[in-house]
Amino acid sequence: MSMLSISLIFPMYNEEENAVRVIEVASLELSAITPDYEIIAVDDGSMDKTNLFLKDLAERKKNIRLVHHPKNRGLGASLRSGFAQASKELVVYSDADFPFDLKEITRALEYLQRKDADVFSAYRINRKADGFIRTAYSFVYNHLINLLFHLGVSDVNFSFKIFKREALQALLPELKSEGSFIDAEMLIAAKRKDFKIVQQAIRYFPRQKGKSTLSRPTVILKILKEMFAFSVNHRLSDLKKELLARYRNLNLFQRLHLYFRYKSCPFGAVERFVPKEGVILDFGCGHGLFTNYLAMTSSRRNIIGIDISEPKIKIARKVTDSSNITYAQNQLADIPNADFNAIAMVDILYLLPYALQEKLIRDCIRRLKPSGVLVVKEMSKHPTLKYFWNYFQETLAVKILKITEGNGFYFRTKEGFESLLGNLGLKVKVHDLSRGYFYPHILFVCTKG
């Protein structure tokens, strides 16, 4: 590992039993990595002797710096104060209660460098000592964050993260949280700025001294309030606003359905594999949501959207004002007679009987140009919990609410889809898109063999 400079941030509140020892241990570990390090301890208005101990350490050791809040403000405020003072190229953040062996910092830094990433986020692999209630809190919170923000991080609030300083400087102006929502806010901001986030498992040690405040009802309530405020205040991207605005004159039920569809499907990840120019077929286009997304992300695409549902095609035509889109109502077996640069099918095949799936793909292959691409986004049967959730949601949409047309479900495993496509002569690349979603999204990008 090349010579590094490191800032290590410790937010502290009433940590008199841990403050001195954690800084002394951290000094030993960091000095073994690099002579160019600093430890920034942020006393967040402690009521015990924490500030007195930290002040003494800072006066005796040149690598120790103290930031003091006259009154308690919360974890978010403490981290923002510490981050603002960090001067080194890598910024590490940890709690002061030894939640992991500080020797792990070396392994994490090596992993960050090897993966050429901007952000490192550790996750705990042994949480039995935390007890059922706290583990349950964490499980629910992680899934809620990933559902709302499509983050794809396993352990959002674990207090071991590393940032490249240039990435952190880009994030700091956007960080507003005073409380423990700060962890989620940092990672969400990093993802939205396209910083690369890597994760690694860490052996976890529960607190031995002092008292944790994270599971207090007041702290949990503050997290939820900040999360709600963040959700409401965070502005939609221009693309997303423009896309959903096209459907603003539909009834409330239709708008909610399309908003949920946009939030729950990784359109952006699928779009990246569709050529930026040429003739594109969006097979099973529904209300035209993905069709419009394709047109808005590249004006050089000429897109044909087809669907079996006449009402949906009428809505798609009504909301679309792009000159590079045309729509048609077609039966499932009736593919337009054209040579396509790409054919996209998003969540279509599992609604068709297995024999019809194979026939449809054969027809698509015949309609593709020699260099054309078949992009198939489907729902896999794994992970099992996501599959069952998707099955329930599809049952609701198809059989009860009648939003989607279909007589049954014909899911396949990832290997089943891959085998079907490969046996028809296609070269297949598989991409798992399920992380950060409640659905088992799987993408197959196929070219002619």
N, C-alpha and C positions, 0 to 999 in steps of 0.2 A: 504494500500500500504506500503510495507516494506521500510526501510530507504534507500534512494538513494543518489547518487552523480551525479550532473548534470553540464555539460558545455553548455552554450547558446552562439551561434555565431551570431553576427550581422554584416554583410557586409554593409559598408556605403560609399556613394559618394555624397558629397554636401548635407548633411543631418543636417545642423545646426539648422533647425527648429524642428527636431524630436529627435536628438541624446540624449540630456540630459533626456528628458521626457521618452523616451522608455526604457532607462536603469534604471531609477528610478522605473518605473512601473514594469519592469521585476524583479528587485531586491525584490520588495514587494511580487510578486507572487512566486518566487523561494524560498524565505525565509519561506513562508508558507508551502512549500512542504518538504524542507530539509535545514539544516544549511550548508550542504556540497555542495556548488555550486560556479560556477565562470561564469562571463560574459566576453566574449572576443569580443571586438569591433575592426573591421578591417577597418581602414580608407584607402580607395583606391585612394590616391592622390587627396583628395578634394581641390577645389579652394576657398572654403569659410572658415568659422571658425570651421568646424566640428572637425578637429584634435586638435585645441586649447581647445575646450570644453571637448573632450574625455580625453585629457592629464590631465586636471584639475580633472576630475572624478577619473581617475586611481590613481592619487596621493592621493586623499582623502579617497578612499574606497578600502579596501584590496581585495574585491571580483571582482573588475573590472580590466581587463587587456587590454592593447592597443597594436595593431599591426598596423604599419604604412607603407604604400607603398609611396615612394617619388613621383611616377607618377601613373596615372590611368592605371590599367591593365585589369580590367574587373571583372565580378562577379565570374567566375571560379577561377581566381587567388586569389581573396579575400577569397573565401571559403577554398581553399586548404591551404592558410596561416593560417586561423583560425583553421581548423581541425588539422593541424600539432601541434598547441599549446594546444589543448584540452587534459585535464588530467583526466577527470571524467569518470564514467562508462557509462553514457548516454550522447549523444551529440545532442543538439537541434539546428536547424537552422531556422532563421526567418529574414525577411526584417525589416528595422527600421521604416517603415511607418504605423505600426499598421494594417497589413492586416487582423488580427483576434484578438479577445479578448484574451489576454495572459492568462486568467483564463483557457482557453481551454487546456493549457499544462498539467494540472492535469488530465483531462479526457483522453487526448491522451496517457499519460504515463500509466494510468490504463488499457487502451485498449491494448497497446503494451504488458504489462505484462500478461494480461488475455489470449491473443492469443499466448503467448510465441513466439513472432516474433522478428526478428532482425532489421527490418526497418519499420518505420511508415511514410506514405505519406498522407497528407490531401488533400481533394478536395472541391472546392467551390460550394455552392448550390444556391447562389443568385448573379448573375453577371450583372443585368440590369444596375446598375449605371456605369459600365465600358463603356457602349456604344456599338453600333453594331460592329464597325470596330475592336476594341480590342478583343471583344468576338469572332468575326469571326476568327481573327488571332489565338487565342487560340484553337478554335475548329479544324481548319485545322492542326495546329501543332501537337496537341495531336493525331489526327488520322494518321498523317504521321509517327510519331514516333512509334505508335503501329503497323502500317502496316509494316514498315521496320524492326522492332526489336522484334515484338511479345511481347511487354512489359506488356500489360494488366493493365496499370495505367490510371486512369481517368483524372487526372489533373497534368501532368508531371512537369510543371514549377511553380506550386504554392509553395510559400516560407514558408512552414511549414513541416519540416521533422525531424524525430528523428532516430538516429542510436545507436545501441549498440556499445560500443567503439571497441570491438574485431572485429566486422564486418567492422567498418569504417577503422580500421588499415589494414584490408585485402584489402580494396578497394583503399586506398590512392595511392599506387604505380601505379595504372592503370589510375588515373585521370590526364588528360592532358589539358582539355579545359581551355582557358583563359576567355571565354565569358559565355553567358547564356545557352549554351548547357550543362553546367556542371550538371544541374538537371537531364537531360535525361541520361547522361553518368554515374552518380552515380547509378541510378536505373537499367540501363541495366547491369552494372557490378555486382550489387547485385543479380539480377536474374540469371545471368550466373554462379555465384558462389553458387547458390542454397540457398541463404539467404531468409528467409521468409519475404515477404512484405505484410503489412496490410494497408488498407485504411479506412478513416472515413470522413464523411461529416462535414464541418466546415462552420459556418456563416462568410461571407466575408465582409470586409469593405474597400471600395476604398480609395485611398490616399486623405488626406485632406490638407497636407502641403508638400511643396517641389515639385519637378518635377520627374516624372518617366522617365527613359530612355529606358525602355524595348521595346516600340513600335517604336522607331526611326528606320528609314531605315538602318542606319549603323549597329545598333545592330542586326536587323533581318538578314541582310546580313552576319554578323559574325556568327550568329547561324547556318545559312544554310551552310556556308563554313566549320565550324567545324563538322557539322553533316555529310557532304559529306566526309570529310577527315576521320572521324571515321568509316564510312561505308566502305571506300576503304581500310583503314589500318587494320581494325579488321580482324584478321586471322580466317579462318574457323576452326572449330574443326577438329581433325584428322579423326573422323568418317565421318563427312560431306564431307571433302576433298576427302577421299578415295572413298566414295560412288559416288559422282558426277564425279570423275576422270574416273570411269569405262565407262562413256558415252562420253568421250572426242573426240572420233573418229566419232561421229554422225555429221550430218550437223547442221549448226548454228540454224536453226529453231527448230529442235528436242532438241538440248541442252537447248535453252531458255525455251522451253515448260517444260522440266523436272526440270530445275532450279526453275521455277515459281511454279511448282507443289510441289517441296520440301519445298519452302519457305511458301507456302500458306496452307499447310496441317500439322496438329500437329502429325506427325508420332511418335515422342518421347512419347507423352501422350498415344497414342494408343498402342504402343509396350509394355508399362509397364503392360498391362493387358493380354498379351499373355504369356502363360507358357514358362519358359526358356528352357525346354527340352521336347522331344516327337515329334510326327508327327503333323505338322501344315499345314493346307491348306490355301493358300492365293487365295481366289476366286475373279476373275476379276483382275489379277495381272498386266495387261497392260504391260509396258516395264520392269517390274520387280523391280521397285524402292523400294517399301515397302518390297518385297520379299528379296531383298539384305539387306535392313536395318535389317530385322529380323535375317538373317543369321549372319550379322556382330556383332550384339549385343549379340548373344549367339551361340557358335559353337555346343551346345548340341541339338539344334533344327534341325530336318530334315523337310525341307519345300518343299511342292509341290505348284507351281504356275500355275494356269490355267486361260486362257482367250479366248474369242471368236475370237479375232483378230490374224490371222496368222502373219501379218507383225510385230506386237508388240511382239509376242512370239519369232520370229526370232531374234529381237533385244535383248530381254531378255537373250536368250541363248548365243548370241554373246558376251555380256558384262560381263556375270557371270563366275567367276572362282572359286566359292565356291563349295566344294564337297558335302555340305549338302543341295543343291538345285537341284530340277528337275522341268522341265516345260512340259506342255502339252496344245495343243489347243483343247478345249472342247466347245461343245454347252452349253448354259445356264442351261439346265436341266440335264446335264450329269456330275454328281459329281463322282470323282474316288471312286472305291470300296475299301474303307479302313476305319479303325477305327481311328479317329483323336483325338488328345488331345486338339486341338483348331482349329476353323475355323474363319478366319478373312475376313470380307467384308468391304472394304473401298470405300465409294461413289459408290455403285453399285445399291442398291435397287431402288432409285428414277428414274433410267433409265428403269425400268421394269414395265409393267402393274401390277395393284394391285393384280390380281389373281395369276400372276406368282411370285410376291413377296412372297405370302403365301405358294405356292407350293415349292419354293426354300428353304424357311426356314424350312419347314417340312422335306425336304430331308436332309438338314444340321443336323437337330436334330437326324435323324436316323443314320447318319454317325459319330456322336460324341460318344466317350466313355462315360460311366455313369458319370465320373467326369470331362468330357470335358467342354470347354468354347466356346461360340459363341460370337465373338467380332464384333459388327456392328457399323461402323462409318458412319453417314449419315449427310445430310443437312436438317435442320429443316425449318419451315416456319416462324420462329420468331428468332431474331428481324426482323421486317418487312423490314427495309432498307437493311439489310444484305441478306435477302432472295431475294429481287429484284435484288441486285447486282449479286448474285450467278446465278439467273435465266438468266440475261443478259449474263454473262460469259459462262454459259452452252449452251445457244443458239448459241453463237459465236463458241464454240468448237464443238458442235454436228451438227448443221445445216449449218454452213457457212464454217468453216475451216475443218470440217470432221475429227477432231483429235480423237474424241470419237464416238463409234458406238451407235446408238439409234434412235428411231423413235418419241420419245416424253418424257415428264417429268411427273413423278407420285410422287410428293412430299407429305409428310404427316407432320402433326404437331408432336412435341415431344410426346404429349399424344396419338396421333394416332399410332406412332411406338410402344410406350410402351404397348398400348392395344393389338396390333397385336401380339407382342412377348409373352405377358402374356397369351393371349387366346390360344396360342399354347402350353401352359404348362411350359413355362420358368420362372425362377426367374430372374428378371431384375433389374439391378442397372444403373441409368442414370447419366451421367457426361456431364455437359455443357463445351465445349471446345472452345467457340466462342470468349472469351475475348482475346483481342490482335490480332484478325484476322478480316478481312473484310467479313468473311464467317460465316454462322450460324452452325458451327460444333457442332454436338451432338453425344455422344458415349453411346452405350448400351452394357453392359457386362452381358451376359446371361449364366445361368447354368440350368441344368435339374431340374425340380421340384421334 
